[in-house]
């Protein structure tokens, strides 16, 4: 994925906020595609490969589907039904979730159910996303990686 280098920087201890400020337009777009796939409850290929679905800069700043306030970017998902409007409103928080999904989400499987539930709830509270959004993102991150490599 284009964002792997950015996620490596977050894992190494650089603040996700400072990493978010240095992302290229292509990296921001890749994160928006993963975010949109999570909103649609589908894979990236269904966002990228379906000509009827487009992720475009938001024209109506008051109601974007995806908003990253910290970097001043907003996107609309056109032509595709969104299952939910959810997710972080900052790129820094989205990078933290993606880094966690890439490097540690499989460890959640080995937690006791109560601990697992607490971990999801804490992540949701920290990042401003629902537990359902985070579960979908974590469960499908390996597929997102494969789809983006194609």
Residue pairs with C-beta under 8 A, 6 or more apart in sequence:
1 30
1 144
1 145
1 148
1 149
2 24
2 26
2 27
2 30
2 148
3 23
3 27
3 30
3 31
3 95
3 98
4 102
6 19
6 22
6 23
6 27
6 95
7 95
7 98
7 99
7 102
7 103
9 19
10 16
10 19
10 95
10 96
10 99
11 99
11 103
15 92
16 91
16 92
16 93
16 95
16 96
16 99
17 70
17 90
17 92
19 92
19 95
20 68
20 70
20 71
20 90
20 91
20 92
20 94
20 95
21 70
21 71
23 31
23 71
23 91
28 68
28 71
28 73
28 91
29 55
30 148
31 91
31 94
31 95
31 98
32 55
32 66
32 73
32 75
33 44
33 47
33 48
33 55
33 148
34 44
34 98
34 137
34 144
34 148
35 66
35 87
35 94
36 47
36 55
36 65
36 66
36 75
36 77
36 80
37 43
37 44
37 46
37 47
37 140
37 144
38 86
38 87
38 133
38 136
38 137
38 140
39 65
39 66
39 77
39 82
39 83
39 84
39 85
39 86
39 87
39 133
40 46
40 47
40 53
40 77
40 80
40 81
40 82
40 83
41 83
41 84
41 136
43 140
43 143
43 144
43 147
44 143
44 144
44 147
44 148
45 147
45 150
46 53
46 80
47 53
47 55
47 77
47 80
48 147
50 79
50 80
52 79
52 80
53 77
53 78
53 79
53 80
54 77
54 78
54 79
55 66
55 75
55 76
55 77
55 78
56 75
56 76
56 78
57 73
57 74
57 75
57 76
58 64
58 65
58 66
58 67
58 74
58 75
58 76
59 76
60 76
61 74
64 74
64 75
64 76
65 75
65 76
65 77
65 82
65 85
66 74
66 75
66 76
66 77
66 87
67 73
67 74
67 75
67 89
68 74
68 88
68 89
68 90
68 91
68 94
69 89
69 90
70 90
70 91
70 92
71 90
71 91
73 91
84 130
84 132
84 133
86 129
86 130
86 132
86 133
87 94
87 128
87 129
87 133
88 94
88 97
88 127
88 128
88 129
89 128
90 128
93 126
93 127
93 128
93 129
94 127
96 126
96 127
97 123
97 127
97 129
97 134
97 137
98 137
98 141
100 123
100 138
101 137
101 138
101 141
102 141
102 145
105 138
105 139
105 141
108 116
108 119
108 120
108 138
109 116
111 119
120 131
120 134
120 135
121 131
123 129
123 134
124 130
124 131
124 133
124 134
127 134
